[in-house]
């Protein structure tokens, strides 16, 4: 996740959320599991363009079913109306709305901002058995998911289309969260085991891919205002397409 001044990485191995400041290159843990502070293990993050507080912020969901907002250098718990048995697999944001993937519950939920957070009951926007293996979530005017085995799926309404990547030289192995390149346009995804970023068209056909010597050991990829960022070899890198 990237903002104007910082990039955010969820390090599942630690586990913690790390902020990297562009101006200084400083890396700082902004959220980690802490039993004394009743913080659970961070499960998912999403960057909201605007909040009820008047500006953008990073949303973090933890294993205690708690949601916090990181904004202006501070972390605070925000209201979050979790439906019964919700198990958050991944999160994404579109505009002011927050979305959560619950692969165990075969569902995607949507929260609109309220009560200084997301205290209003959510809407189930997708209910499909095709979500059972989904691990990553992308939201724009459609829903796109990535399965653990490399399968990408695009949902229009309740209809699922498997993105086969026809024409690609090597099949996707374990893509991260897909990223929209343009509104209703191409979709880019990190395929770290193959040291590349792959671009697919919305109909699922392969368009192009990017490889570079600095793409070794990639662990994160995101888009922000038409600029791509990857985290590889312990460094954050800006990509000029």
Secondary structure, DSSP 8 states (H G I E B T S, - for coil): -B-SSEEEEEETTTTEEEEEETTT--EEEEEE-BTTTTB--EEEEEEES--TTSS-EEEEEETTS-EEEEETTEEEE--B---TT----EEEEETTEEEEEETTTTEEEEE--BTTBB-S--EEEEE-GGGTTEEEEEESSSEEEEETTS-EEEEETTEEEEE--BT-SS--SS----EESSTTS-EEEEEGGGTEEEEE-TTSBEEEEE--GGGTTEEEEEEETTEEEEEETTEEEEE--
